Each structure stands twice: as structure tokens, then as C-alpha cells.
Amino acid sequence: MIVTGPSAFNPAFFAPGPKDALGLPTFPAATNARPFWGAGFQIGLLYNLSENWNLGFSYKSPIWQERWGFNASTPDLAARRIGIQAQVPEIFSWGIAYKGFERALIDVDLRYFDYKNTSLYGTKPIDGGLGWSSVFAVVIGGQYQATDRLTLRSGYLYNTNPIRGTDTLFNIQAPGFMTQMLAIGASYKLTDDIVLSLAWTHQFRNSISGPVLQIPGERIKLDAQMDSIVVGLNVQFGGPRKHADNSISGDEFSPPAVPAGITATPPPAGITATPPPAGITATPPPGAADGPAVPATLPSTTNVVSE
């Protein structure tokens, strides 16, 4: 699996610059760079326990990426080169599906996202990272084969919050504190080789607050919710044609990634975000298309409040 895509941070907390008149460090904008490359792999196992039960396991390796480098400047406009090392975390997934219903199935997945041992996400804020903890996620999904061509799907996800209150300020650009997501979608088989998919996802409002360590007595609060519409087109090339059935691979309801970058899998397998407020931006790292209800970009509904 090879991925590529752009990234940007404004402000870039990982590269503090000269101090201002109040003695506080300034932070440049990391917005000028080429796309970055990364690679990883995925393996899985699907076992038919019986005619009506499937058991699955999958492992997604970290997405190892080249160092992100940016052209930046100091407050007096002197040229400056900054950079940071980042990865997309490894993911362990276990799932079980019941197919005993006519034209329908139910799937339950348990997933573990190893953010703590991942560059950037697990790196301490003092070292330029986000300071995330590893998290578990539980996903419940259902699928109904309405016709030979139309498949309906829905799912619900809950994941633990990876962000500590003391790290709130440094996660303005990656507010991963939203812990619940609802997804509804459908796939329509245009031909034997082409499937069109559409989904709506809603991440329920949540908030987190913590101190601003650089300014004694000050606190910051992040509050956000997010809605997304995901469209995908799957095209099959070559190989034998298979008739649709109610089998399941265990990844049917994988909501994006973290950061959320590049995805064309059937919904509800993707998360994209609308542009953030002016002055605060963070485009997603490449390949972060699978993850819990954790956006890689700051959604437009995020409110940053100084308490």
C-alpha cells in the first residue's frame, strides 16, 4: 500500500520561533511543501464458524512516511526550513458477523489504534507532537440487500478519547476528542464491475478543555461536531465475476482516518472535513483514511474558546 498527499499546519507548534514582546514563543505557518509519500501493508483472516457466523481479524501496519519538510519564515520574514516526522498508527481489528437473517447481516468490531507509539500522534507536545494515547473503538453495523443491485448500510462507532486535557491547546489542528459517530449509506451496482456508494456520517458534539501552560491562569476549550457526505466509485478489473451475497470482511464499517486523506471504499468508510476557520488549518496526513471518529482536519464547526 503506497500513499501520497499534502500536509499543512498553521500554526506549526512543532517549530517554535523567536519570542514576542511578552516573552512567548512565536510559531510559523507550515503551509508550503510538496506532497509526501508513505507506505504500509495490511493482512487479514476470515473464518466461517458456521453457515451463519463469520469471524475476522485484520492488521494494518503503520504508514511509514518520509519526513515532512516545509518552507516557513520568522516574524521578521527571514526564510526558515522546518519539518517533523509523522506516521499513521497501526490498527488491530477483530470482528464477528451474523448472517442468519434473510438478505441481511449484523457485524460487531473491536479495534485498537496504537497512537501512543506513533510518530507525531504519540510524540510529547514538548517535543512537537500531539501527545495522544492509544485507543479502543467498538463498531456495530448492519447491512441489508434491498435488491440485487441496491445494498443499504448503517453503523455506529464509539472510541475512547486519546487527548488529555493538559494537551488541549496543541490539538487545535487535530481535535480527536469526538468519540461517537453515526453512519448511514447505500451502494448501487451500476454494472457487474462498477458500484456507486454514498454515505452520510455524523460525529456527535463533544468538548475538551485544559490549561494554557505558557500563560498561567488561562484555559482553552475545544468544542466540535462534524457531518460528512462521502461518495465512492468502485471499479473491478479482471478476475472472475462473483454474485453478491451477505458475506462480510470485517471492515465494512471502517470510518476514516485519521486523519482522513484518500479513500474510495464503500461507505460508511470515510471521513472528510470542511475547511477550518481562518488562521487555523491542518490538512490531513497522507493515507489516514481509516480510524475511529477522529478527524485529521479541524472541522468548520469547531469552536475554540478561551475560558
N, C-alpha and C positions, 0 to 999 in steps of 0.2 A: 504494500500500500504506500503510494507516494503522493504527497500533498504539497500544495504551494498556495500562498496568499499574502496579502499585505497586512501590516500591523501598525498601529499608531497609538501614542499616549500623549495626553495634554491635560494636566502637567505630567512630566515624567518623574515620579517620585524616586525612581531608582538612580537618578543622577543629580543630586543636589549641587547647586552652583554657589556663586558668591552670596554673602549675606546682605540683606537690605538694611535700611536705616534703623530698623527695630532690632537688628541682630538676628533675624530669622533667615534661614536659607531660602534662596530662590530656586525654582525648578523650571527647566526649559521645556519646550514643546518638542516631542519626538514624533514628527509627522512627515519627514522627508526621507523616504527609503524605498528601495526596490522590494518586490515580493520575496519572501523567504521560503526555503524548501525544507521538507521534513519527510520522514519515512517511518513506518512501523509494520506490524503484522497482526493477524487475527487467526485464531484457531478455535474450533468448536466441536462439540459432540452432541448428537441427538440420538436418544434411545427410546424405542417403542416399548413401554412397560406392558401394554396390552392394546387391544383394538381401540380403546377409548382414552388411553393415557400416554402422554409423551413426557419425557424428562430430558432436559437440555443443560449444557454447560458451555460457556464460551470465555475466552481470554483475549483481551485486546491489549497489545503491548503499548508502552509509552510511544508517543510520536516524537522521535528524536529529531531535533531541528537544529539547523545552523544558528549561530549567534546572530541575534537581531542587532543591526547597526543603523544609526540614524545621524543625519546631518542636523545639528542644532546650533544654538547661539547663546551667549551670555546676555544679561540685561543691557550691556553696552554694545550689543550686536557683534561681538567678536565671535568668529567661527569656532565651533566646538563639535567634536565627534563623540557620541555616546552610544552605549549598547548594553544588552542584557541577554543572558542565556535563558531559554524557555523550553518547556515540554508540555505535551498534553498527557494527562495521567493514564496509567494502566487501569483497566477495568476488569473485574471478575464478575461473572453473571451466572446465576443458577435459576432455572425456570421449570415450571411444570404446567402442562396444559391438559384440559379435559375436553374430549371431542365427542362425548356421548349424545349431544343434542343434535337434532336434525338440522343440517345446514349451519351450525353454529359451534363455537368453541369459546372457552374461558381460559385465560393464561394468567399466572402469577409469577413474577420475577423478583429475585433479591439480587442487588448489585452492590459492589464495593468499589469506590473511586479513591485511588491512593494519591490524593492531592499532597499529603504531608511530605512524601518522598519524591516530589516532582519539582524540577527547577521552575522558578518564578512563583508558582502557586504555593509551594511549601517553604520557599525561602523566607527567612525572617524579614519583617519590614525594615529593620535597621540595616539590613544588607541589600535593600532594594526590592524585596519580594512582597507577596501578599499575606503570608503567614496563615494559609488555610490548613485546617485539619482534614484528615481523610473522613469520608462519609459513607453511610449506608443509604440505599434507596430501595423502596418497595414499590412495585408497579403492578397494577391489576388492569387487565384489558379484556375486551370481548370483541368477537368478530362474527358477523352474520352474512352468509352468502344469499343476498336477496334474490338475485337471478344468476343465470350462467355468466353474465358479464359484470354485474354490479356487486361489490362487496362493501359492507358497512362496518366501521370500526369505532370503538371508543375506549378510552383508558384514563386512569387516574394514577398520579405519581406523588409519593411523599419521600423527601430526603431530609436528613439532618442538616443543620446549619454549619457550614465549615468555617465561619468567620467569628472570631472573638470580638467582644465589644471594644477592647482596647485597640483593635486594628481597624476600626470603622473608617477613619479618615483615609487610610491607604487603600481602601477598597471602593472608593467613589467610582472608579472606572470599571470595576468588575463586581457589581453588587450581588454576590451569590447567596444572599440571605433569604431569597424566596424559596419556600420549602414545599409548596403544593402546586400541582398543575393538573388541569383537566384538558383532555384532547378528544375531539370528535372529527372523524374523517370518512372518506369513501374512496374506493378505487373502481375505475371503469375500464373494462377490457375493450379497447378500440378494435384491435385485431388479435390474432394468436400471438403476435410478437410485441405489441405495444399496449401499455397500461398507463392511463392517466389517473393521477391521485391528487386529492385536495383535502386539506385538514385545517381546522381552527384549534388553536391552543390558548388557554387562559391560565396564567400564573397568578395565583391569588395574592392580594396585597399583604405585605409584611414589612416590618421595620426593624432597625437595629440602631443602637446608639452607643457612644463611648467618648472618652476624653480626648481632647487635642493636647497631646503631650508637650508640644512645643509652646503652648500658651496656657499657663496654669489657670485653672478655674473655668476654662472654656470646654464645651462639649459639642459634639456633632451628631446629628441623627439622619439616617438614610431611610426613606420610605418609598416603596415601589410596588407596582403591579405591571403585568405585561400581557398583551394579546398579540397573537401572530396568526397570519394566514400562510399556509405552506402549500406550494404546488410542485408536483413532481411528475416526470415522464420517464417511465422505464421502457427500454428497448432491448429485446433479446436478439442476439445474433447467433445463428448456427445452433447445433445440438438438436436432440430430439424434442418434439413438442410434447408437453405434459398437460393433461386436463386438470383444471382447478379442483382442489379438494380442500378439506379442512385441516390439513396438517399445519404445523407451526414450528418455526425455527427457534423460538425463544427470544428473538429480537424484534418482534412485531411492533412493540410499543416503546422503542428506544427514543426518548426525547433528546435533542441536541443539546450539543455541545457545546457545554462549554464550550464554552465558547463555541461558538456556533459558526461556522465558516462555510463549508462546501457540503451539500447533501442533495441527493436525488432519490433517496429511498422512499418507499410508500409512507404516507402519513399514518399515525402522528409521529413520524421520526424526524423531526427537525425543529429548530428554533432560530428565528431570525429576529432582529430588533430594529426598531425605528431609530432615526438619528437622535443622539443625546442633545441636551441643552447646549447652547453656545458656550464655549470656553472649557467644556469638559468632554473629551472624546476618547474613545478607546475601541478601535476596530478589532475584530476577533483574531486570535492567532490562527494560523493555517491548520486545517484538519480537525478542529474541535467541533465535530458535528454530532457527537454522541455524549450524553451526560445527563445528570439529574436536572431538576428545574433550576438551573444556574446559568444565567445569560453571560456571554462573554463581552457584551457591549452594554453600555448604560442606556436603558430604555428611556423613551421620552416621557414616561410617566413617573420617573424617579424624582423625588423631592429631596434636596439637601438643605437641612435646617440647622442653624446654629442655635443650640439650646441655651 
